[in-house]
Amino acid sequence: DHFRELIERKVPVAVIDHEYSEDQIADSIETDEAASARAVAEHLISLGHKQIACLSSREAAWQAWAVRRRECFEQAVEDLNGAPVKSWRLNAWGTDGLEIAREILSQSPRPTAVFAVTDHEALYLYEAAAELGIEIPRDLSVVGFADLDFAANLRPALATMRQRPREIGRRAAQLILDRLDGEMFDSPPTTIKVGADLIVRKSTGRAAEG
């Protein structure tokens, strides 16, 4: 509703990492979730993983990116591996991350690889694995998303998808300036997708035999 009021007043609006399911009213700059999810899926499958799981966040209404990231990963693994991904997500308050991670790692058969939709969820997997005597990456491969400041300092260092915040910010600013300059004044809202980069570290390895 606030966006509509701004747009009616001819104030340009650009949103970051929010997907409009319908009625797009503002310019949008998004991480290319489909390409990113496929890169993670290809990496894990190339290491021989077949039992692959996904740990998502709360998926609140304002977390459209989380829903899209999980769904794209599920689809990529099914396309490449011919098997469905079992996914979990945190509760509405985001307070049960460790509990959910324990549940994932207590499955039979246990996943040999888990994709966490952000590096924060990956931390829960590390903690649960330590509690259960599961060694990363010997027994379990973990991939996060975002390459937050702690990812490289985890033991083992976390493999993750590194987003491109500078490029995202630059593209958003350019859209705003183009609207202000009148170059795109009457053009419909547009969506720009920005790639991400797979950073392979020590948290992934070949699937254990058997």
N, C-alpha and C positions, 0 to 999 in steps of 0.2 A: 504493500500500500504506500509506503514511503517512496519507493522507486517511482510509482505512477505519479505521485505529486511532483517529484523532481522533474520528471520527463515532461509533464504538462507545463512546467515552468521553463522548459527549454534548457534544463541543466543536464549535461551529459552524465551518464552513469555507466560504469564498467564494473563487473563483478569477477572475482577470481575463484576458480575451482567450484563453480556452482552450475549444475546442469538444469536447464529448464525442461521439464517434461512436456510442457505445452505453453503456448502464449508467451514466447520470449519477448521481453519488453526492454532489455538492456543488453549492451555488448557484454560478451563473456570471454574470458581467457582461461583455458583449462589445461591441466596436464593431460597428455594423450594417454588415457587410462588403458585403452585397448592395446596399444603398442607396448606399453610398459608391462602390462600383465602378461602379454605373450612372451616378452623377453625373460621374465622370471620363470614362466612355465617351460620355455625351451631350455633354460639353464638347468633346472631341476631334472627334467626328463633326460637331458644329455648325460646326466650323472647316474642314470639307471633307476631313478625313483618312480615308483608306481603307486604307492600308498601316500597320497599327497593330501594335506588338509589346509584349511584357511582359517585364520583367526581375525575376525573383523572387529571394528570398534562398536560404539553404541548404535550407529546408523540413525542418529536423530534426524529430524527434518532438515536441519541446517548442514547435515553431513552427507549431502548428495554424492560427494566424491567417494565416500566410503562404500556406499551401495554399488556405485558404478565400478569401483576398483575390484570389489569382491566378485561381482557378476562377470566382469571381463576375465578375471582369473579363472573362474569356474568354467567359462566357455572355452578359454584357451587350452586348459588342461584336457577337457573332454575332446576337443578337436584333435589335439596332438597325441593324447595318450589313450583315447578310446574308453576312458573310465571317468566316472563322476568324482568331483571333489566333495568331501564332507566339510561343511563350514560351520563355524561357531561365531557368535558375537556376544559382546558384553551386554549387561543389563542396561536399563534406561539411565542409570546413574553412573555407569562406568566403574562400579565398585567391586566387581567380581572377576577381574582379570586373572588373578592367580588361581582362583578356583576353576575357571574355565580352562586355563592352561593345564592344570592337573588332570582335568577330565579328558582333554585331548590326548595327553600322553599316557593315559591309563586305558586307552582303547585296545581291543584285541580283534584284529591285528592292529598294532600301534603304527601311526603314520611314520614314515621314514623322513618326511620333509614337511615343513609347515611354512606357509607364506603368511606373514603378519601385515595387515594393511597399513600400519605405521610402525616405526621403530619402537614406539612406546609399548605396543602389544608384544613385540619381540622380547622385551625385557621380562614380561611375565613367563614366556616360554623358557628363557634362560633360568629363571628362579625355580620354576617347577621342575625342569630337567635336573638341576642340582639337587633338589630335594629327593627326587626319585632315582638318583644314581644313573641318569642317562647322560652320556657324554656327547657334547657337540664338538665336531661334526661326525664323530665315529658312529654314533647311534642315531643321530638326528641332525638333519640339515635345517637351517633357519634362514629365511630371507625377510628383511624388513622393507620399509619404504620411507623415503625422505632424506636419509643420510643426515640425521640430526647430530649435534655436536658430540654426543657420547658414543655414537655407533662405532667409530674406529677404535675407541678405547676399551670396548668390552673385551672379555677374554672367553672365547676367541673373538677377534674383531668381526663385527656383523656385516655380512653381505647385504646390500640394500640397493634400492633404486634412488639415485640422486636426482632430485628435481632441479629445475633451473630458475631459481627465484629472480635473479637479475633480469633474465630474458622475459619472464612473465611480467615483472614490473614495468620493464621498458615497453613491451607491447601494449600493456594496459594504458600507460601514460600516452603512448602515441595515438591510441584510439580516442582518448579524451581530447587531445590537442587537435586531431583531425576534425572531430565534431565541433569544437570551439571555433576552428578556422573556417568552418562552413563547407569543407571539402566533402563531408559525409552527412551534411545536415539532414537531408531528406532520405538517406539510405536506411533500409530496415536494419535492425540489430544484427550483428554478426558474431560468430563464434570462432575463436582462434585456438587451435590445439598446439601445445608446446611439448616437445619430446622430453624424455628423462633418460638417464644413463645408468646401466647396470654396473654397480661397483662390486666386483667379486673379491671377497675377503676370506677369512678362515672359518666361517660358520657353515660352509657347505662342503660336502664331500660325496664320494660315491656311495650309493646305497649299499647297505650291508647285505652280504649274501644270505639268502634264505629269510 
